[in-house]
Amino acid sequence: MEAFLKNVLSDAKRQSSVESQLLDSRAEILDAMYETVESGTAAIATVKDMMCNVRTEVKQLQPLASTVDLIRQELSELGKEVEKLEGKMKFPYVCLSCGKPLLPEFKICPYCGEDAQLLRSPAPVISLGEHK
Ligand SMILES: [Zn+2]
């Protein structure tokens, strides 16, 4: 009788040890699942952070877009200024008397009436040009 009980007990012990092993492996699986969930959560958090960053960047970009429009306007105005300057550069000489741009064929300054032949001087803007 005692032997039978011992057998049952040892059987129960073995069973419980098997069960505890099963539980251990289950716990491992649970741990692994938990880690997966945790890393998944971390990944989701990272994605959330990234989306949040992108959102704030988009919010920052929206005023930038209007700034770019302003810069474009300023650039087109600058382009007009450059065109004006280029128009002025077609006059390679300035009158030394009044400082107005003069064409090289002008003999008399149309602005101040001075003798342009004597007073003309290479304008600094085209000093790279063909003047001697
Ligand atoms: Zn002049």
Residues whose N, C-alpha, C, O or C-beta is under 5 A from the ligand:
A	BS01	ZN	C95 S97 C98 G99 C109 Y111 C112 G113
